Amino acid sequence: MQTYLDIALIITSIALIISVILQSKGVGLGGLTGSDSSTVFTARRGIEKTLFYVTIGLSVLFFILILTVTIIQ
């Protein structure tokens, strides 16, 4: 059981990293390091909205997996 949870945690963390990186469109590599390039907040539409909800779902799943692994140990 522990092995399956560890594998699920690794896959979820990689997917979460990829989804966060994909959301920083148009900011270049400076956005990945935390520098602010005068961003303007716009409405999310289409694939951006879907990616936003996928990121939220992955973060909730990651949190639940972390709690489960911690409780089992």
C-alpha distances in whole Angstrom, upper triangle without the diagonal:
4,5,5,6,9,10,11,12,14,16,16,18,20,21,22,24,26,27,29,31,32,33,35,38,42,41,41,39,40,38,35,37,37,41,43,45,47,44,45,43,43,42,39,39,38,35,35,34,31,30,30,28,26,26,25,23,21,21,20,17,17,18,15,12,14,14,11,10,13,13,9,11
4,6,5,6,9,10,10,12,14,15,16,19,20,21,23,25,26,27,29,30,32,34,36,40,39,39,37,38,36,33,34,35,39,40,43,45,42,44,42,42,41,38,39,38,35,34,34,31,29,30,28,25,25,25,22,20,20,19,16,15,16,14,11,12,13,10,7,10,11,8,9
4,5,5,6,9,10,11,12,14,15,17,18,20,21,23,24,26,27,29,31,33,35,39,38,37,35,37,35,32,33,34,38,40,42,44,42,43,42,42,41,38,38,37,34,34,33,30,29,29,28,25,24,25,22,20,20,20,17,16,17,16,12,13,15,12,10,13,15,12,12
4,5,5,6,8,10,11,12,14,16,16,18,20,21,22,24,26,27,29,31,33,37,37,36,34,36,34,31,33,34,37,39,41,43,40,42,40,40,38,35,35,34,31,31,31,28,26,27,25,22,22,22,20,17,18,18,14,14,16,14,11,13,15,12,10,14,15,12,14
4,5,5,6,9,10,10,12,14,15,16,18,20,21,22,24,26,27,29,32,35,35,34,33,34,32,29,30,31,35,36,39,40,38,39,37,37,36,33,34,32,29,29,29,26,24,25,23,20,20,20,17,15,15,15,12,11,12,11,7,9,11,8,7,11,12,10,11
4,5,5,6,9,10,11,12,14,15,17,19,20,21,23,24,26,28,31,34,33,32,30,32,30,27,28,29,33,35,37,39,37,39,37,37,36,33,34,33,30,29,29,27,24,25,24,21,20,20,18,15,16,16,13,11,13,12,9,9,12,10,8,11,13,12,12
4,5,5,6,9,10,11,12,14,16,17,18,20,21,23,25,27,29,32,32,31,29,31,29,26,28,29,33,35,37,39,36,38,36,36,35,32,33,31,28,28,28,25,23,24,23,19,19,20,18,15,16,17,13,12,15,14,10,12,15,13,11,15,17,15,15
4,5,5,6,8,10,11,12,14,15,16,18,20,21,23,25,27,31,31,30,29,31,28,25,27,28,32,33,35,37,34,36,34,34,32,29,30,28,25,25,25,22,20,21,19,16,16,17,14,11,13,13,10,9,12,11,8,10,13,11,11,14,16,15,16
4,6,5,6,9,10,10,12,14,15,16,18,20,21,23,26,29,29,28,27,28,26,23,24,25,29,31,33,35,32,34,32,32,31,28,29,28,25,24,24,22,20,20,19,16,15,15,14,10,11,12,9,7,9,10,6,7,11,10,9,12,14,14,15
4,5,5,6,9,10,11,12,14,16,17,19,20,22,25,28,27,26,25,26,24,21,23,24,28,30,32,34,32,33,32,32,32,28,29,28,25,24,25,22,20,20,20,17,15,17,15,12,13,14,12,9,12,13,10,11,14,14,12,15,18,17,17
4,6,5,6,9,10,11,12,14,16,17,19,21,23,26,26,26,24,26,24,21,23,25,28,30,31,33,31,32,31,30,30,26,27,25,22,22,22,19,17,18,18,14,14,15,14,10,12,14,11,10,13,14,11,13,16,15,14,17,20,19,20
4,5,5,6,9,10,10,12,14,15,17,19,22,25,25,25,23,25,23,20,22,23,26,27,29,31,28,30,28,28,27,24,24,23,20,20,20,17,15,15,15,11,10,12,10,7,8,10,8,6,10,11,9,11,14,14,13,16,18,18,19
4,5,5,6,9,10,11,12,14,16,17,20,24,23,22,21,22,20,17,19,20,23,25,27,29,27,28,27,27,27,24,25,24,21,20,20,18,15,16,16,13,11,12,12,8,8,11,10,7,10,12,10,10,14,15,14,16,19,19,19
4,5,5,6,9,10,11,12,15,16,19,22,21,20,19,21,19,16,18,20,23,25,26,28,26,28,27,27,27,23,24,23,20,19,20,18,15,16,16,13,12,14,14,10,11,14,12,10,14,16,14,14,18,18,17,19,22,22,23
4,5,5,6,9,10,11,13,15,17,20,21,20,19,21,19,16,19,20,23,24,26,28,25,26,25,25,24,20,21,20,16,16,17,14,11,13,13,10,9,12,11,7,10,13,11,10,14,15,14,15,18,19,18,21,23,23,24
4,5,5,6,9,10,11,13,16,19,19,19,18,20,17,14,17,17,21,22,23,25,22,24,22,22,22,19,20,19,16,15,15,14,11,11,12,9,6,9,9,6,7,10,10,8,11,14,13,14,17,18,18,20,22,23,24
4,6,5,6,9,10,11,14,17,17,16,15,17,14,11,14,15,18,20,21,23,21,23,22,22,22,20,21,21,17,16,17,16,12,13,14,12,9,12,13,10,10,14,13,11,14,17,16,16,19,20,20,21,24,25,25
4,5,5,6,9,10,12,16,16,15,14,17,14,12,15,16,19,20,21,23,21,23,21,22,21,18,19,18,15,14,16,14,10,12,14,11,9,13,13,11,12,15,15,14,17,19,18,19,22,23,22,24,27,28,28
4,5,5,6,9,11,15,15,16,15,17,14,13,16,16,19,19,20,22,19,20,19,19,18,15,16,15,12,10,12,11,7,8,10,8,6,10,11,9,10,13,14,13,16,18,18,19,22,23,23,25,27,28,29
4,5,5,7,10,13,13,14,13,14,11,10,13,13,15,16,17,19,16,18,17,17,17,15,17,17,14,11,13,12,9,9,11,10,7,10,12,10,10,14,15,14,16,18,19,19,22,23,23,25,27,28,29
4,5,6,8,11,11,10,10,12,9,7,11,12,14,15,16,18,16,18,17,18,19,16,18,17,14,12,15,14,11,11,14,13,10,14,16,13,14,17,18,17,19,22,21,21,25,26,26,27,30,31,31
4,6,6,10,11,11,12,14,11,10,14,15,17,17,17,19,16,17,17,16,17,14,15,14,11,9,12,12,8,10,13,11,10,14,15,14,15,18,19,18,20,23,23,23,26,28,28,29,32,33,33
4,6,9,10,11,12,14,10,10,14,13,15,15,15,16,13,14,13,13,13,11,12,13,10,7,10,11,7,8,11,11,9,12,14,14,14,17,19,18,20,23,23,24,26,28,28,30,32,33,34
4,7,6,8,9,10,7,7,11,11,12,11,12,13,11,13,12,13,14,13,15,16,13,10,13,14,11,11,15,15,12,15,18,17,17,20,21,20,22,25,26,26,28,30,30,31,34,35,36
4,6,7,10,11,9,10,14,14,14,13,12,14,11,13,13,13,14,12,14,14,12,10,13,15,12,13,16,16,15,18,20,19,20,23,24,23,25,28,28,29,31,33,33,35,37,38,39
4,6,9,10,9,11,14,14,13,12,10,12,10,12,13,13,15,14,16,17,15,13,16,18,16,16,20,20,18,21,24,23,23,26,28,27,29,32,32,32,35,37,37,38,41,42,42
4,7,6,5,8,11,10,9,9,7,10,9,11,13,14,17,16,18,19,18,15,18,20,17,17,21,21,19,21,24,23,23,26,28,26,28,31,31,31,34,36,36,36,39,41,41
4,5,6,8,10,11,10,11,10,13,12,15,17,18,20,19,21,21,19,17,20,21,18,19,23,22,20,23,25,24,24,27,28,27,29,32,32,31,34,36,36,36,40,41,41
4,5,5,7,9,9,11,11,15,14,18,19,20,23,21,23,24,21,19,22,23,20,20,23,22,20,23,25,23,23,27,27,25,27,31,30,29,32,35,34,34,38,39,38
4,5,5,7,6,8,8,12,12,16,18,20,22,22,24,25,23,20,23,24,21,21,24,24,21,23,26,24,23,27,28,26,28,31,31,30,33,35,34,35,38,40,39
4,5,5,6,7,8,11,10,13,15,17,19,18,21,22,20,17,19,21,18,17,20,20,17,20,23,21,20,24,25,23,25,28,28,27,30,33,32,32,36,37,37
4,6,8,10,11,14,14,17,17,19,21,20,22,23,20,18,20,21,17,17,20,19,16,19,21,19,18,22,23,21,22,26,26,25,28,30,29,30,33,34,34
4,6,9,11,15,15,18,19,21,24,23,25,26,24,21,23,24,21,20,23,22,19,21,24,22,20,24,25,23,24,27,27,26,28,31,30,30,33,35,34
4,6,9,12,12,16,16,19,22,21,24,25,23,20,22,23,20,19,22,22,18,20,23,21,20,23,25,23,23,27,27,26,28,31,30,30,33,35,35
4,6,9,10,14,16,19,22,22,25,26,25,21,23,25,22,21,24,24,21,23,26,25,23,26,28,26,27,30,31,29,32,35,34,34,37,39,38
4,6,7,11,13,16,19,19,22,25,23,20,22,24,21,20,23,24,21,22,26,25,23,26,29,27,28,31,32,31,33,36,36,35,38,40,40
4,6,9,12,15,18,19,22,24,23,19,22,24,22,21,24,25,22,24,27,27,26,29,31,29,30,34,34,33,36,38,38,38,41,43,43
4,7,10,13,16,18,21,23,23,19,21,24,22,21,24,26,23,24,28,28,26,29,32,31,31,34,36,35,37,40,40,40,42,45,45
4,6,9,13,14,17,20,19,16,18,21,19,17,21,22,20,21,25,25,24,26,29,28,29,32,33,33,34,37,38,38,40,43,43
4,6,10,12,15,18,18,15,16,20,19,17,20,22,20,21,25,25,24,27,29,29,30,33,34,34,36,38,39,39,42,44,44
4,7,9,12,16,16,13,13,17,16,14,17,19,18,18,22,23,22,24,27,27,27,30,32,32,33,36,37,37,39,41,42
4,6,9,13,14,11,11,15,15,13,16,19,18,18,21,23,22,24,27,27,28,30,32,33,34,36,38,38,40,42,43
4,6,10,12,9,9,12,13,11,14,17,17,17,20,21,21,23,25,26,27,29,31,32,33,35,37,38,39,41,43
4,7,8,6,5,9,10,8,11,13,13,14,17,18,19,20,22,24,25,27,28,29,31,33,34,35,37,39,40
4,6,6,5,8,10,10,12,14,15,16,18,19,21,22,24,25,27,28,30,31,33,34,36,37,39,40,42
4,5,6,7,9,10,11,13,15,16,17,19,20,22,23,24,26,28,29,31,32,33,35,37,38,39,41
4,5,5,6,8,10,10,12,14,15,16,18,20,21,22,24,26,26,28,30,31,32,34,36,37,38
4,5,5,6,9,10,10,12,14,15,16,19,20,21,23,24,25,27,29,30,31,33,35,36,37
4,5,5,6,9,10,11,12,14,16,17,18,20,21,23,24,26,27,29,30,32,33,35,37
4,5,5,6,9,10,11,12,14,15,16,18,20,21,22,24,26,27,28,30,32,33,35
4,5,5,6,9,10,10,12,14,15,16,18,20,21,22,24,25,26,28,30,31,33
4,5,5,6,9,10,11,13,14,15,17,19,20,21,23,25,26,27,29,30,32
4,5,5,6,9,10,11,12,14,15,17,18,20,21,23,24,26,27,29,30
4,5,5,6,9,10,10,12,14,15,16,18,20,21,22,24,26,27,28
4,5,5,6,9,10,10,12,14,15,16,18,20,21,22,24,26,27
4,5,5,6,9,10,11,12,14,15,17,18,20,21,23,24,26
4,5,5,6,9,10,11,12,14,16,16,18,20,21,22,24
4,5,5,6,9,10,10,12,14,15,16,18,20,21,22
4,5,5,6,9,10,10,12,14,15,16,18,20,21
4,5,5,6,9,10,11,12,14,15,17,18,20
4,5,5,6,9,10,10,12,14,15,16,18
4,5,5,6,9,10,11,12,14,15,17
4,5,5,6,9,10,11,12,14,16
4,5,5,6,9,10,11,12,14
4,5,5,6,8,10,11,12
4,5,5,6,9,10,11
4,6,5,6,9,10
4,5,5,6,9
4,6,5,6
4,6,5
4,5
4
